[in-house]
Amino acid sequence: MAHSKKVKPHCSLMGVALFLQLLTIVFVMSPSLSSVSGIQISDQLLLELWVHHIAGLLVMLLVMYINLAVKSSIRFLGDPYRLMRPAALLWFVVFLGGMHIYLSLYSPL
């Protein structure tokens, strides 16, 4: 949608996706991680958790910033469209990191 210059519908869709992601964090991921809070994890996995959380927060803030800039709610320094692809790439990396963390914590191996 963003490539075909249908940016406003794309931003609306991304706003809904971001809201659903927040709901998933609150109702699925938080209880899941709190259930393992008492177990010992490696320093490497702890570092992965911190990087995942910080990168996830950054990508969510970046998506909100781009969305507000495209909708002209805030003034954007530069071109917000140039940040869409890096935001998508960062989101994908955070997603893969979350899958790796989940498998590391809950894999039967």
N, C-alpha and C positions, 0 to 999 in steps of 0.2 A: 504494500500500500504506500509506503513512504517513497519508493522509487517511482511510482506512477503519479506522484504529486497529489495523492489523496491523504495529505498529512493530517488534517483535522480528524477524519475518522480513525486514522491510525493512532493518533494521540488519545482519542477517546477509548479505543480498545486497550491501549497500553495502561491507561488509568484504571480500567476495570481489572486488568491483569495484575497490576500492582496492589490493588485492594484485595484481590483473592490471594495474592502471595502473603500479604500481611495477616489475613485470616488463617492461612495455613501455618504460618510461623507461630501464631498465638495458640491455635487449637490443636495442632499436630506436632510440630517440632519441639516446642517448649516442654510439653508433658513428656515427650519421648526422651529428651535430654535430661530432664529432672529425674527420671527413673534410673539413670545410670550415674547420678552425681556421686554416689558413694563408692564406686569401683575405682580401682587403680588403672590409669591409662598412661601410655608412654609419653615422654616429653615430645616426641615427634607428632603424635596425635593431638596433644594439647596445643602445639604450635599450629597445626592444621586447623584446629577449631577456632583459634584466635584469628588466623588469616581469613578463614571462611566468614566469620562474623563481621570482621572489619570490612572486607571486600563486599560482602552482601549489603551492609549498611551504606557503603559508598555508592554502589550501583543503584540502590533504591533512591538515594538522594539525587543522584545524577539523572535518573529517569524523571523524577518529579521536577527537577530544574528544567530539563529539556521540554517537558510537557507544558509547564507554565510559560516558558519562553515562546514556544510555538503558538500557544493560544493568546499571546500578547498580554498575559497577566503580569509579567515582570519584564524588565529590560534585560536583554541578553548581550553580553559582551562578545562580539564575534558572530559566528554562524552556528546556530544550534543543530543544524542538520549534519554538520561535520562530526558531532559527538554521538550521533545515533548508532553508527556501526561499532565504535569502541564500547559503547554502553551495552550493546547486544553481545559482543564478545566477552566482556567482563561478566555479564549475567550468566552466559553459558559456562564459563570457567567456574564461577561460584556454584552453579548447579552441579557440575561434575565433581567439584570438591565436596559438596554435601552428600552426593551419592557415595563417594569414597569413604567419608566419615561414617555414614550409616552402615556400609558394609563392614568397615573395620570394627564397629561396635557390636553389630548384631549378627555377623556372619557366623555360622556354626563351625567353621574351620578353625 
